[in-house]
């Protein structure tokens, strides 16, 4: 992936190494209780690739998230930190791309903040943990990433390549786009009135749409800034394959329980990312009306 020298975002906050305790530690979730099965499946899935962001956190807290009490001044990552520069550059690229796409629709893109952390950190969705993997918190509209996740991707899933790493960020940005256009709130409201299986099915559609939006970003970023190199798309598809719920569950427990899927199968993730990157159109990402996912 070609990215060096491109614009970096001002919206990265570096909280690595400064966890403040978060009010006594532990999960700061309140609200309704959920079945232990749900929690276990969500935790297993999120441990392995966490891309279970909002879904997991809102599942656990089940209600409007508490407002964060901490408003520490944001500090930027050091300029000689290559990984942080990479993340800032990818975030900037998503900002430019989505600003333009929103403008074309007559809307305005509000840029999310991206927080780098290690271990755990306070979020408006509760205490974020690196074991969850990268996630998006709709309540504060921030993306949270512990960069050690990329190490996990390489070691456990043998997925490497900068574009695969960028895809992870673009997927979380996809959740932010869903928040801005009102889809996440609709899904959250609908899920509250459903059985667990139905709610999971809806989560799958939400996740696959975020994959598709990641593809839409890549399409436009490549047309405008020529970021893709040979093998890049394959590496992102490998990532999408490695982190499908069926693959994760097989690795974790040796069998697959479709009702507990919250992200979609490997094939589904690949299909929707591909739709996005081939069409470049948000309208191609309507997973909620798709008969076949
Ligand atoms: Zn997701």
Boltz pocket constraint, residues with backbone or C-beta under 6 A from the ligand:
constraints:
  - pocket:
      binder: B
      contacts: [[A, 51], [A, 52], [A, 53], [A, 171], [A, 172], [A, 175], [A, 207], [A, 210]]
      max_distance: 6.0
